[in-house]
Amino acid sequence: MKITMKKRHTVLAVLVIFLGLAVLANWYYTNPGKNALPADGSSDVDSSNVNGANLGDAIYVNTSDVYDEYFAGAKLSRDASYDEAVATLKEIIESSDVDEQSIKTAADSINTMSERRISQVNIENLIKAKTGSECVAVITDESVEIIVKESALSDQTVLQIKEIVMNNTQFSAEKISIIGAK
């Protein structure tokens, strides 16, 4: 009977030791930044924070900052010219020296520009959703021009873009130009 009690105590002691090792290993591997050693074995460098980033954080490798800047700048420039044109037309409408026909023409121009601006934004959003590529839409009286990344252009993408433009404007496929930005 004494032998079985010693065996039980021994087995229980071994299990407690294994449980302690498991807890220690769990703690060690869930806090790697505080416990990890650099490859050279020195302990004075924190390897979890390299160049201000934590190990395991996502890093954007192939960003297209040039394209992003171009498209953002083009949209900003387009919006600024639109705002300037609307401000000029509002001055014409509010002027007391202008006849009724000029006021009507200015109001119609503001309405047309607003409709174009809404169409441009809708087209850009739909193209981005459908193709995943940033773009700029420019609608004039005669045509529509779509500027997209050249790398995003394929036959299928061109057809999708033309379909989106034709569904959101009254222009035929011949009046739609798709330009690849380099």
N, C-alpha and C positions, 0 to 999 in steps of 0.2 A: 503494500500500500504506500509506503514511503517512496518507493521508486516512481510510482505513477504520479505522486504529488510533485516530485522533483522534475519529472518530464513536463508536467503541466506548467510549472513555474518557468521552466526553460523555454518552452514553446511560447508562453505568454510574453516573456522578456524579449525574445526574438521578434515577435509580432509588434511589440511596442517600438523596438529599434527600427524595424522596417517602416512603420507608420511615421515615425519621426523623420526618417530619411525621405519619405515621400512628400511630407509637408515642406521640408527644406528644399527639395528639388522643385516643387511647385512654386515656392516663393522665389527661388533663384531664376526660374525661367519666365515668370510673369513680370519681373523687374529687370530686364536685360540691360537697360541703360545704366543702372547703378552698380551692376555686378560684372559686366562684361569687361574683359581685358583686351587691349589692342594686340594685334598679331605679333608684335615684337616682344610682348611679355611685360612691358612697362605698365605701371599702374597709375601714372600721373596724368594720363590723357583720358578724357571722357569720349569714348568712341560712339556714343549714342547721338552726339550732336556734331555733325560734320558740316562745315560751312553754314551754320545756322539752321540746319534741317535735321529732323529726327530720322533715324533709320526706319525704313518701312513707309515713309511718307511718299506720296505720289509726286513724280517729277515730270513736268511737261517737257518732252524732248524736242518735238518738231513743231514748235509754234510758228505761226505765220504773222508775226507782228507787222511786217511790211504791208500785207494784204489788209489786216485789220485797220491799220492807220489809213490806208488809201480809202477803204470803204467808209470809214467813219468821217474822214475829211470830205469826201465827195457828198455824203448825205448832209453834213453840216453846211457845206457851201451851197448846196441846192436849197436847203431850208432857209438859209440867210437871204438868198436872192428872192425866194418866195415871199418872205416876210417884208423885204424892202419893196417889192412890187405891190403887195397888198397895202402897205402903208401909203405908197404914192397914190394908188387908186382911191383909198379912203379920203385922202386930202382932196382929190378931185370931187368926190361925192359931197364932202362937207363944205366945199368952196361955194360962195354965193355968186361968183362971176360965171358959173358954168350953166349952160342950157340943159333942159330936161333930157335931151337925147344923149348928151355926154354922160350925164349921171346914170342913165339906164345902161349905156355901154360899159361904164366902169363897174356897175353892180353885176352885170352879166359876166364881165371878165373875172371878178372876184369869185363868183359862183363857179365858173369853169375851172379856175385855178384850184379852188377847194376840192372839186370833184377829182381833178387830176392828182392832187396830192393824196387824197384818200385811196385812189386807185394804185398809185405808186407804192404806198405803204402796204396795201393788201397784196399786191403782186410780190413785193420783196419778202413779206412774211410767208406767203405760200411757197415761193421758190426755195426759201431757206428750209421750210418744213419738209418739202418734197425731196430736195436734193442734198440738203445738209450744208450747202455752200452759201456764204454771204454774197450779196449782190446789191446792185444799185439799179433802179428803174428810172428812166427818163422818158416822160411822155410829152410829145409836142403835138402840134396840129396835124402834122403829116405822118408821124411814125412813132414807134416805141423802140427804145434802145435799152437793152439789158446788159449790164456789165457783171460778169462773174469771173471767178478764178479760172484761168486757162486749164489748170490741172483737173478741174471739176467737169470740164466739157466732154461729153460723149454724144453719140447719136441719140441715145435714149434721153439724156438730160436735155438736149436741144428740143426734142419733141415735147417733153414735159413742160419746159419753159414756154414754148409757143402755145401750148394748150392752155396754160394758166393765163397768159396774156390775152389770148382770144376770148376766154371766158370772162375776163374782167374789163375788157375794152371792146370797142367796135372795130378794131383794126384786123385786117386779114393777115395771113401768114407772111405775105410778101412785104408788108409794112413793118415787120418785126425784125430788128437786128439784134443779134446776140454776139457780144464782144467778149473775148477772153482777155482778162488782165494778166500781164506777164509779171 
